[in-house]
Amino acid sequence: MLSGTDPEPGRELAVTFFPALYLQRRIWILDILRRENISDVLDVGCGEGQLLAVLSLPSPWLSTPPQSLIYPDGQFNLQISSVSPISLYNTPSDPIPNLHITRLAGLDKSSRDLEFTAQAIAPPDTSEPSFDPWRYKGSQETVRWEEMTAKLWQGGLEIINEEFVGTECIVSSEVIEHLPPHILPFYAPILLGIYKPKLLLITTPSYSFNALFTSPNSDPSIRLRSGFSDPTGRTDRIFRHEDHQFEWTPEEFRQYCEKEAANWGYTVDVGDVGRAQEADAWGRDHEVGGASLVAIFRRIDDKRQVDREAVEKQAREFVEVLTEQHLISSSSDGAPQSALPSSPTVHRLLKTHTHPAHPSAQNPLPIHSIGDIVKSRMEDLRESFLRVEELWYEPEVAQACGGWIELLIAAVEE
C-alpha cells in the first residue's frame, strides 16, 4: 500500500467493477423483487428495456399447489413430506426464489428507446424456431404458466398517470439525476404520494465515489477528460455524464430520501452497491463507499400512523401548484402563449403486450398419469436416472403437471 505520495501525479486512475456496475444494480433490484414476492412492476425511465426484458421472462414453474393436488387421497404425512424433494421447491428459504410477474409497465420520454423495449418484451413468435438468446424462442423456456400483461407509455414523470396508482413496486434506476430543476420537485409527490406503491427502489450515482477516478492532488482538468462540469452551474462538481443535473454525496442522498419518506408516509433504507476492484492507493475506498447509491422506500400501511387518503390529496394539490408555477415560469421566460399547454399532456400508450398462459397451466393430469408419462419419457431417452429439472424441461412432462413441479415429484415418489 502506498502512502500519500502520488505514484502517477496528474493522471486518471483505473476503476473497474465485477460484475459490471449496471449488473450489480440490476442484481440489487432483482434480489428485492424476489424477496418481496413482487408481481406488479413499473419501471420509470425504462430506457431500452434492459430490466423489463428480464422481468418479462416466465417463471419455470408455478407457486406451490394446493395440498389436495399433491396428496389427492388426503393422506398427508408430515414426516415423509419433510424429507421429500417436494420440500426443496417454492420454499421461503430458497436463496433465489422465482419471480411470478403478472403485470409490467414502462415509462420513458424517448419513443426510440421504447421501440427497442417493445421488441425486448414482446411475446415469443412460436410460429417458427428462433435462436435469440434473449427470448429463448424455440425452447422449453418459452412455456408460460401465468398470464402477463405489459404496457409501454411515453411521457414525463411529472405527468400523473392514473393507471399507475396502486402499482405494487416502482423502480427508478439511474433516473433521478437526469431530472432538471423544474421537474425534480414532481418526483416524490407523484411516485410516493399519488402512486403509493408498496415499494419504490431508487439507484443514482454517488458523487463521493468520483474521487477514486483521480489521485487526491490532481487538477480538476484531469477529471474533465472523462467527466463533465455541472451543467446547471450550481456547483463546481464534475459529473460522470453530460446529462446529469446533479450527483449527490451519500449524506445528501440520505437527507433527500428521509425527508421525502417522512412527507409521503414511507420508511426508507439507504445503502450503496458497486465497490471498485482496485484497492485505492490512498485508502479512500471505505470513505467513498459504492459507486451507486440505493434506497428502498416501504409504504407505511398502519392507518394509525398514516392517513393514506389525506396524503394522496396533499400530493395531488402540491403537484397542481407545481404545474401552475411551471406554466407561469415558462410564460415569463418568453415562450409564446400558444406553445404553453393549458394543462399537462397525458402519457401516450405506445404498446400493449399480452403473454398468455399455456393452456395446460393449472390443469394437471392425475398423479398416476403423470407417472406413466415420466416412465415412458425416460424409456424413450434410455435413461435410468435424471435430475428433476431435466425431466421438467421435457415439454410433455411439465404440461402434464400443469406447471406445478411438486406434482412431478409426487408422481415419481408414488
N, C-alpha and C positions, 0 to 999 in steps of 0.2 A: 504494500500500500504506500503510495507516495504521500508526501507531506504537502504543505501549502505551496510548494514550487510548481508552477505550471509546466508540465512536460512539453507542451507544444503551444506556446503563447499565441493568442490571436487566431486560433483555429477552432472550427466546429468539432464536436465530439460525436463519435458513433453511438447511436442509441437504437437498439433493436429489441423486438419482443417475440416471445414464443409461448403459446401460439400468437399469431398476428394480433395486433391490438383490436381490430374490428371483430375478430373471432372471440376474444376474451369478453368483449362487451356483449356479444350475442350469447355466449355461454351463460353469462350472468343473468341475462333476461330469460333464457330458456329454463335455467335451473329454478327460477322463481315461479314461472308459469307451471312447471311440472309439480313443484312442491305445493303450490296453492290449488292445484287441480282446476286450472282456468280453462274454460271452453269458449269464451267470447272475448275477442281482442280487437282493439282499434289501434292502428299504427299511424300516429300523427307525424307527417313528414316522412312518408314511407319510401320516397325516392323511387328507385328501380325495383323495389320489392324483394330485396335480399332476405329480410326477416319473414315477410309474408309467404315467400316461396317455401321456406322451411315449415312454417305453420300450416300450410295447405296440404302437406303430405299426410296420408291417412295413418291412423294407428294400426299396428299389425294385428291387434285383436281387441275385442270389446272388454269393458269392465266386467267385474265378477258377476256371473249369472245367478239367478235365484237358486237356493239350495235344492229346491224341488226338481230342478233340471239335472243337477249332478247326482242326486240320490232320489230317483223317481219313486222308489218303494218306501221312502220315508225313513230308511234305516241309516241315519247319520251317526257315525261312530267318531267321537271326538279324538280318541286315542289314535285311530287309524288315520284320520284326517291330518293330524299334526305331523305325521311322518310322510305323508303322501306328497309327491311333487306338486300337487294342486296348490299346496300352501306356498309355493315359491312364486306364484304369479299374482299380479294385481294386489300386492301387499303394501301396507303403509311403510314398511322397512325397505322397499325397493329403492336403491340409490339413484336410479334413473327411471322413474315411472313414465309410462306413456302419456302423451297428450291426447286428449279427445276433443279437438276443436270442432265446433259446430257452426260458429259464426265469426267471420273475419270482415274487417273494414280497413281501408287505407285512405289517407287524405294527403294530398300534395298539391302544390301550386303548378307544377310542371306537367303539362299534358304529354310531353315527350317521354318523361320518366314513367308516367302512368301507363303509357303504351307498352313499355317493357314489363311493367308489373302485371298488366293484364295477361301477357303471354306466359309469365312465370307461374301464375296461379290458375291458369286455365285447366279445366278437366282434361285428362288424357284422351287422345283420339284413339279409341280401341278398334277403329276400322282397319288400321294397318300397323304392322310392327314398327317400333322405333327403338333406337338405342341411345336416346337422350338420357345422360346420367342424372340430370336434374329431375326428370319426371318419372324415371323408372318405367317408361311405357313398354308394353310388351312383356312385362314380368309380373310375377305374382304380387309385387308390392303395390300394384295399382288397385287391388281389391280394397274397397272402402266399405266399412261396416256401419258407418254413421253418416247421415247426410250432412253436408256442409254448404253454407251459402257465403259468398264473398262479394263485397261491393267496393268499388273504387270511386272516390269523389275528388273533384278538382276544386280548389279554392283555398283561401287563407284560414288559419285557425282563429282569427279574430271574428269570423262569422259563425253564428250559432247554428248548428245542425241538430234539429230535434230528434233525428234518428239515432244520434249518439248518446242521448240521455239514458242513463242506466246501464251503459256498457260495463261489462264486468272488469276489464282491465284495459288501460290505455298505456301504450308505450310511446315514449318521446325520446328517441336516441339520436344524439348529436344534432339537435334541432334548435334548442332554446338560444344557443349562442349566435344563431343566424338572424334572430329577430331584431328588426330595427327598433329604436327607442319608442316610437309611437305604437308599435304592435305588442311589445313585451308586456305592458300592463294588462292586456286581454288574456294572457296565457293562463294564469292560475284561476282567475274567476270563472272562466269558461270550462277549463278541463276539470277543475275540482268542484267549484261552486255549482255549476249548471249540469255538467255531465255526470258528476258524482259517482265515479267508478269505485269499485271495491278497492282496486289498486291503481296507482299511477307510478310508472317506472321511468326515471329520467337518467340519461347519461349526458355528460358535457365535458369538454377538455378542462384539465387543471392547468391554470396559468403557472402555478408554482413549479410544476414539473418541467416547464420550459427551460429552467435554469440548467438542466442536465445537458442541453444541446450545445453549450459552450462552457469554457473554463471560467472561473469566477471573475477574472480580471480582463475578460475580452471586451473589446469595444463593441457598442451596440451595432455598428456597421457589419460586424461579423455575423451576428444573428440575423440581420436583414438580408443576408444572402439567400436564406431559405424561408425566412419569416416575413411578416407583413405588419407595418405600422397600424396602430389603432385607426380605422377609417373615420371614426366619429370625432377624433381629436380630443376626446375627453381625458385621455391618459397618454403617457409616453411608452406604454407597453407594446411589445412586439408579439403578434399572434401567429398561430400556425396556419391560418387560411385567410385569404384576402377578403372573404365574405363574412368573417367573424366580426360581429358588432361589439363583442366583449369576450373576455375569458376570465373566469373567476378563480380566486385562490380557494383552497378548501374552506377557510373560515368564512369568506364571502358567500360561498355556495351554501354552507350550513345556515348562515343567518337568513338568507333568502328562503330556503326550504322551511325552516322552523317558523318564520313569520307567516308564510302562506298556508302552512298546515294549521296553524292556530286560527287564521282568518276563516278557513273554509271547513273546519271540523274534521281534521285528519291528524294522525300521528305520522312521524317520519323518521326513518333510519338513513343516515348518510354514511357513505364509505367511498372506496375507490377500487379500481382494477387497473392492471397494466403496469407491472414493475419491469424496469429495464433489465435485460440480461447482463449487461456490463456493470461491474461494480464501479461506482464513481470514485475517481482518484482523490477527491476531497471529502468523501464520506457524507455526501448530501442526500443519499438515497432515502434514508428514513425520514429526513426532514421534509422532502418534497412529496413523498408518497407516490401514488399511482398516476398514470398519465390521464386517466379518465375518472371523473367524479361521478358517483352514482347515488341515487336516492330512491327509496321505496316509501311511497305515501300509502297509508292504510286508513280507510274510511272508519270513522267512529260511528257505530250503529246504536250505541246506547242513547235512547231518547232523553234520558235524564241529563246527559251531557251536551247533546247537540240536537237542536230542532232543525231537522233537515229541510223542511219546507221553508222555514224562515231564512235559512242560509241560501237556498236557491233563489228566493225572492230578492234578497240583498244582492246576490251576484248578478242577476238579470238587470236590476236597477243600476248597478255600478257599470255594467257593460254598456247600457243605454247612454249613460252620461259620457263614458269614454268615446263612444261613437259620435255623439254630438260634438264633443270637443275636437275630435279629429277632423270632422267636416268643417267646423269653424276655422280651425288652424289651416286647413288646406285652402280654404277660401281666402284667408288673409294673406297667404303666401303668393297670391296672384293667379291661382288656377282659374280658368274660365268657368263661370257658373254652370254652363251646360255640361262640363266634364265632371261635375261633382254629383254623385248619386244622392238622391233624397233619402235613401235608406240603404243599408248594406245589401249587397247581392247575395244570392243563395249559392250553396255548393252545387256544382253540376255533377250529376251521377253519370260517370263515363262508362262503367261496365258492371254488369252483374253476372256472376258465375254461380251455377248450382252444381254441386258434386253429389250425385245421387248415391245412396247406399246400395250395395249389391242386393239383388232380390232374395238371397238366402239369409241375409242378416237377421238375426234373432228368430230364425225359423229352422232350428236344428232337426236333424233326423233323430229317431230313438237311439239310445246309447248302444244297443246291440247292433244296430245298422251301421253306426259309425265304426264299431269294432270290426265288422265284416269288411268295410271299405279299407281300413288300415291294414288288415291282414292281406287283402288282395293286392294292395299297392306295394307292400313290402315284398310279396312274392314276385310281382312284376319287376321290381328293382333288384331281385335276388339278394336281398339284404336281411340278415337276421338281427341286426342292431342298427337303430337310427336314433339320433337325438330328437327330442320333442320338437325343436324348432325346424329341423329338417323335414319332419313329417308335416308340420304345419304349413310349410310353403309348397306342399303338393296341393294344387287348387281343389281337387275333388275332396280332399280330407278337410281342409279349412271350411269349405262351403257346407259340407255335411254337418259340421259343428255349429253352423250359423254364426261364426265369428267368435265363439267362446272357446278359448284354448283349454279351459278346465274340462270341457266335455271330451276333448281328445284324450286327456289323461285318465278321466273316469272310464272311458271305453277301453283303454289299454289295460287298466287295472282290473276291469271286470273279466 
